[in-house]
Amino acid sequence: MIVIFRCKHCETLNEIPSDFRYRLCKKCSSLITYEIGESILCIDQYENCLEFTQIDNLTMESAEKFFSLADKNTEQISQLIKKHDNITSNLLDIPAASLPDTILVLLKHNNSETFDELVRNCRNFAIDLNKMEQVIKKMKNEGIVYYPKGWLIRLI
């Protein structure tokens, strides 16, 4: 199963396996997630979703179809969000450090190498997601991390 949703920053359509919630937009690299009313769930990629996986932005015609499907998928998307919100993480014991150093330590302990786990750990340390996103983009530019998939992050 995959979830297809629009980036709030550039309106590009993104897809993500339903096992994950957070990813980087394939166009603008913003940290994004799916939401009720803005996302569709595709159980079979060819069932209603093929056209959305092949385009980046919605036309007027495809927008009508997309939001019609989004209205039908609200309960399923809601259940996925609740499932992801119920996943807990272990509180790591790390020394006080600067924000980039703290995020780097969290990345080193990110066993699944997913943005989902990084977001959960950042929330444990009250790190704002926008600040985390800025640090991650800077680390990418400096060659410290890379993204093999939009929902994965790895140290180089």
C-alpha positions in Angstrom: 0.0 0.0 0.0 1.1 3.5 -0.7 -0.2 6.9 0.3 -0.2 9.7 -2.3 -0.3 13.3 -0.9 0.5 16.9 -1.8 3.4 18.9 -0.4 2.1 22.0 1.3 5.1 24.0 0.2 5.2 23.4 -3.6 2.1 21.3 -4.2 4.0 18.4 -5.7 2.5 15.0 -5.4 4.5 12.6 -3.3 4.1 8.9 -2.6 5.2 6.9 0.4 4.7 3.3 1.6 2.0 3.2 4.2 4.6 1.8 6.7 6.1 5.3 7.0 4.6 8.7 7.7 7.3 11.3 7.1 9.3 11.9 3.9 11.1 14.7 2.1 9.3 16.2 -0.8 10.8 14.9 -4.1 10.8 18.5 -5.5 11.5 21.0 -2.7 13.0 18.7 0.0 10.6 19.9 2.7 9.7 17.5 5.5 6.1 16.5 4.8 3.5 14.0 5.9 0.1 12.9 4.8 -3.1 14.4 6.2 -6.8 13.6 6.2 -8.5 15.2 3.2 -5.2 15.8 1.4 -4.2 12.2 0.8 -5.3 9.0 -1.0 -4.5 5.5 0.0 -3.6 3.1 -2.9 -4.0 -0.6 -2.1 -3.3 -1.5 -5.7 -1.1 0.9 -7.6 -3.3 0.4 -10.7 -6.5 1.0 -8.8 -7.4 4.7 -9.2 -3.8 5.8 -8.5 -1.6 5.1 -11.6 -2.2 8.6 -13.0 -1.2 10.2 -9.7 2.1 8.3 -9.4 3.1 9.5 -12.9 2.5 13.2 -12.5 4.0 15.8 -10.2 1.3 18.4 -10.0 -2.5 18.2 -10.3 -4.4 19.6 -13.2 -7.9 20.9 -12.7 -9.2 17.5 -14.0 -7.0 15.3 -11.9 -7.5 17.6 -8.8 -11.3 16.8 -8.9 -10.6 13.1 -9.0 -7.8 13.3 -6.4 -9.9 15.2 -3.8 -12.9 12.9 -4.5 -10.8 9.9 -3.6 -9.3 11.8 -0.7 -12.9 12.4 0.7 -13.5 8.6 0.4 -10.2 7.7 2.1 -10.6 9.9 5.2 -11.2 7.0 7.6 -8.4 4.9 6.3 -5.9 7.8 6.4 -7.1 8.6 9.9 -6.4 5.0 11.0 -2.9 5.1 9.5 -2.2 8.4 11.3 -3.4 7.0 14.7 -1.3 3.8 14.1 1.8 6.0 13.5 1.1 8.2 16.5 0.9 5.2 18.8 4.5 4.1 17.9 6.8 5.0 20.8 10.5 5.4 21.0 13.0 5.0 23.7 14.3 8.1 25.3 18.0 8.3 24.6 20.4 9.6 27.1 22.6 12.0 25.3 24.8 14.9 26.6 23.6 18.4 26.2 24.9 19.8 23.0 24.1 22.2 20.2 21.1 21.5 18.1 23.1 20.1 15.1 25.2 18.0 17.4 22.0 16.6 19.1 20.4 15.8 15.8 23.7 14.1 14.7 23.7 11.9 17.8 20.0 11.1 17.2 20.8 10.1 13.6 23.6 7.8 14.9 21.0 6.1 17.1 18.4 5.9 14.3 18.4 2.2 13.8 15.6 2.1 11.2 17.2 5.0 9.2 13.7 6.5 8.7 12.5 10.1 9.1 9.7 8.7 11.2 12.1 7.5 13.9 14.1 10.7 13.7 11.0 12.8 14.2 9.9 10.8 17.2 13.3 11.2 18.8 13.4 14.9 18.1 10.0 15.3 19.7 11.4 13.6 22.8 14.0 16.4 23.0 11.4 19.1 22.2 13.2 19.9 18.9 10.9 21.8 16.5 10.4 20.0 13.2 11.2 23.1 11.2 14.5 23.5 12.9 15.2 19.8 12.4 14.4 20.2 8.7 16.9 23.1 8.4 19.7 21.2 10.2 19.1 18.1 8.0 19.2 20.2 4.8 22.4 21.8 6.0 23.9 18.4 6.8 22.9 17.2 3.3 24.6 20.2 1.7 27.7 19.5 3.8 27.8 15.8 2.7 27.1 14.4 6.2 23.8 12.7 5.3 22.0 11.5 2.1 18.5 10.3 1.3 18.4 6.9 -0.5 14.5 7.3 -0.5 12.3 10.2 0.5 11.5 8.5 3.8 15.0 7.3 4.7 18.1 9.2 5.9 21.6 7.8 6.2 24.9 9.1 7.5 27.7 9.1 5.0 
